[in-house]
Amino acid sequence: MTWEIFSIIGTAAFAISGALVAMEAKYDVFGVFILGFVTAFGGGAIRNLLIGLPVSYLWSQTSLFYIAFLSITIILIFPKWISHPWKKAGLYADAIGLAAFAIQGALHAASLDHSLLAIMVAAFLTGSGGGILRDLLAGRKPYVFKAEIYGSWAALAGLIIGLGAANHPVLLYALFAGIIFLRIYSFHRKWQLPVPKMHYQ
């Protein structure tokens, strides 16, 4: 399996996720496509802006645009056929997309010799930025900022790559599998980050 396949899986997963959220919010067909594309490509666009890659790089991903378009179209044509199994498989597909895009974002930043913190931010934004934009456009509290552990696993991927601990293809594949496992395992174990509380006098 290659990174191109990971990109395809992640793009399709996030496009479907955005389309389903739009349909739940009763958006029209245009809104469904917009939210699907924003979810699939929003994280990468934000990453490019922050780490200095040309914004036009986004438009060179022609095949991924077709994949996102096809995924959203299938959702619109067969909403009941897709939405029911998606609720069961969505966690796993989303975990795959999170891991693939987080690692790709970190590798992009590392290739430009950015700092460790910048690499972690690139991993976080690429892995979860599309979901943040999706939730904001849908009028929801961003899922990634809730107590459940999600974006932290993307940042962890960036930390490992930034420290040079995954500088071989085999290690990158192991990291990919590890992030998927941690995301799914933390969900089922209901791991949560602490939620700070304001104390008023």
N, C-alpha and C positions, 0 to 999 in steps of 0.2 A: 504494500500500500504506500502511496506517495503523498507528499504534502498537497499536491493538487487535488487528490481525492478527499483529503481532510478539508480543504477549502470548499469543495463542492458540497460535502455533507454539512459543514457549518453554515454555508450560505443558504442552502435549502431549509435547514432547521430554523434559522432565524427569520427567513422570509415567511415561512409558515406561521411562526410564532406571532410576528407582527400582523399578519393577515387575520389570524384568529382573534387577536385582541381588537382589531378594528371592527370585525364582524360582531363581536360581543357588544361593542359600543354603538352598534347600528350605524356605522359609517356607510357612505355610498361606495359604489365600485371604485371610483377614483381614489377615495380615501383608503380603501383596502390596499390598493396597489402602492400608494404613497407610504403607508405605514409599514408595509411589508419590505419595501426597498430601504426605507430608513433603518429598520431593524437589522437588515442584512449588511448594509454598507456604512451605517452611521459611525460605528466604532472605528473602522479603518480610515474614514475621512477625518475624524477628529485627531487620530494618531498622526496622520500625515501632516496636518497643520502644526502640531506641536513639536514634531521631531525634524521638521524641515524638508520633508519630501514634497515634491510638486503635487498640488491638488489634482492636476490633470492625470496623475497616475491612476486615480480612481476610474477614469473613463476608459482606460486601456484594458480593463477586466471584462471584455465583451462576453466571453463564455459564461462568466459568473452572472452577468446581467440576464442572460437568456435563462439560466438555471433558476434564478429568483423569479423571473417573469412566469416561467412554466409552473413553478411550485405554487405561486399565488393563484394562477389561473385554475389549477386543479382544485384548489381550495374553494374557489368560487363556483366551479361546476359541480363538484361533489362534496358539499359542505358536511353532510351527515356521514358520508363514507370516510372522510378524513378526520373530522373533529373528534369522533369517539375514540379511535385508536390513538390519536395524538395525545389525548389526556393521559394515556397510560405510558406511551413511549416518549412523550415530550421531555421528561426529565433527562432521559438518556441522550436523546438527540441534542438537547440544549447543553448538556455536559460535554459532548463531543465538540460542539461549536465553540464553547467557552475555552476548552483546552487548545484546540487548533488555532484559534485566532489570537489567544493570549501568547502562545509561543511564537507565532508569526510576528506579532507586534514587537515582542522582545527582541527577536532576531533582527528585525528592521532597525531598531534603535541601536542595538549592539554593533551592527555593521557600519553605522555612522559614528562609532566611537563616542556615544553619549555616556553620561554618568550612570552609575548604578540606579539612582533614584529615577532618572529619566527612562531607563529601561523598564523599571517596574511600573511606572505610570503608563508607558506605551502598552505594556502587556495588559494592564487593567482596562485601559480605554478601548483597546482593540477587542478584548474579550467581552466587555460588558457595556461599552459605550452605546452600541445600537439598542440594547434593551433599555438603557436610561432614556434615550431620546424617544423610544416607543412609548414608554410609560408616561413621559411628560406630555407628549402629543395626545395621548389617550386620556389625559386628565387624572392619572393615577399616581400615587406615591411610588417613586422608583423602587422596584423590587430589590435592587442590589444594595440599597441603603437601609434595609430592614435588618433585624437582628440575625436572621438566618445567614450562614456563611455562604457567600457566592463569589463576589469580586475578590475576596482575599485569596482565593485559590489562583486567580489570574495573576495577582501581584506576586504570589509565591513563585509561579513559573518565571516571572521576570527576574526575581531575586536570584534564582538558581542559574539562569542563563547569564545574568549580569556578573555573577561571581566566577563564571567560567567553568561551572560544574557540569555542564551539558554541552561539551564542545565536540561531540562525536554523534553521527546520525543515530547510532544505537541508543545512546544516552538520551537523545531528543525523543525518540520513540518511547523510551521508558518513562520519561517525564510526561509525555502526552497521556500515556496510560495511567500514570499516577494521579494526574490532575483530574481525569475522568473519575477514577475510583474515589478520590477524596471528596469530590463534589457529590457523588451519589451516596457515598457512605455517610457524610455529614448530614445529608438530607434525611436519610432513614433513621439516623441516630438522634436527629433533632438537635444537633449542635448549634449553638447560638453565640454570637458575640455579645459582650455586655452592652447594655443600653444605658447611657448616662442620664441621670435625672437632675432637674433643676431644683434647688432648694431655696425657697423664699422665706425671708424672715418677716 
